[in-house]
Amino acid sequence: MTEPTTTPDATPGATVTADVPLVRARGLVKRFPITRGVVLQRAIGHVHALAGVDFDIYAGKTLGVVGESGCGKSTAARIVARLLEPTEGTIEFEGRDITTLSRRQMVPLRRTVQVVFQDPYASLNPRQSVGQIIAAPLRVHGVEGDRRKKVQELMAQVGLNPEHFNRYPHEFSGGQRQRIGIARALALEPKLIICDEPVSALDVSIQAQVLNLLGDLQRERGLAYMFISHDLGVVRHVSHRISVMYLGSIVENADRDALYDNPRHPYTVALISAAPTGERGARTRRLLLAGDVPSPAAPPPGCTFHPRCPKARLVSGDPAEVPERCRTERPVLTDVGEGHQVACWYPIEKGDAEKMMEIQASEITLEGDPELGVAQTEGLTDAQPRPDDLVDGGTGL
């Protein structure tokens, strides 16, 4: 029997066991209306930002959420923090359904869920000093005591000089500004911090410092993180479990090592093949996906990935066709062993990746050079930039 363990910041009476999630999201759906008209606006359609998303976040652990821009990562995070209202679905925090809580009822929960935003330049008020910024949550929630001392302790904990209490954001570097944002998030001693691409705007060397800081804080305080990023290397470094999103849905969910060593969804295979390994002389082959991401205002029926799916074409045996089941039935996350979940009618098996790359080599050419196909990228090393790496920063997203 698993003994209950409490996080260091747990409220009295709140017990979180190792096998019970801190956050449990089920069936999250979010649709944004597309309106027409100036005075009398009427909905003429919807953007399907989330389409039935399920995930769990455990105390002291990190859930990494990865996917390309527009897949719904940040929308899911904002719903967890109740900054957005879900169209459908439920959110539980420590076993309590918080989906329909009013703003007044949400006030105590705001102390336990905090956010570190992507842009350290835009997320800080330039008219306030660092001391005022970090003390703002303490003031809003009426925390008594020596606020200046508390703020300076937080500054020291995140690696800032407490003597810079009265300085303004423009006097700090990008990495230091992000540390200010982290200190602000820690002020109320939360249990969950949502990190919405917290290092994407920073230099690589500064990224490592911020990631190490987040790891140290997690070990010291028992924090849970929901870590959102499009950088596969960063997500693998910080996460315990990873969810891969595509067009508003989670298509694969697994432990970090299981997902990277044995991806079961074709989209995950394509993402991982796009990430450089960082090893000089290593040779990799890219799985380039055909076509563009469909519009979330008009997602395709059945599996939303089927118009681009190389595995579906492998199953059909015809590069121009996909199985009817993929076109008409929507797959749900299904456990394929040891907690590894995948939403695919035909999960990847051993040897499928090589076969899919062979199919893609005959179909896809890189833009601007019809002679350069997938087969020729095999000769590129990770020390050499690929044509698309120059555009997307090497993540393929």
Disulfide bonds with the S-S distance in Angstrom:
none
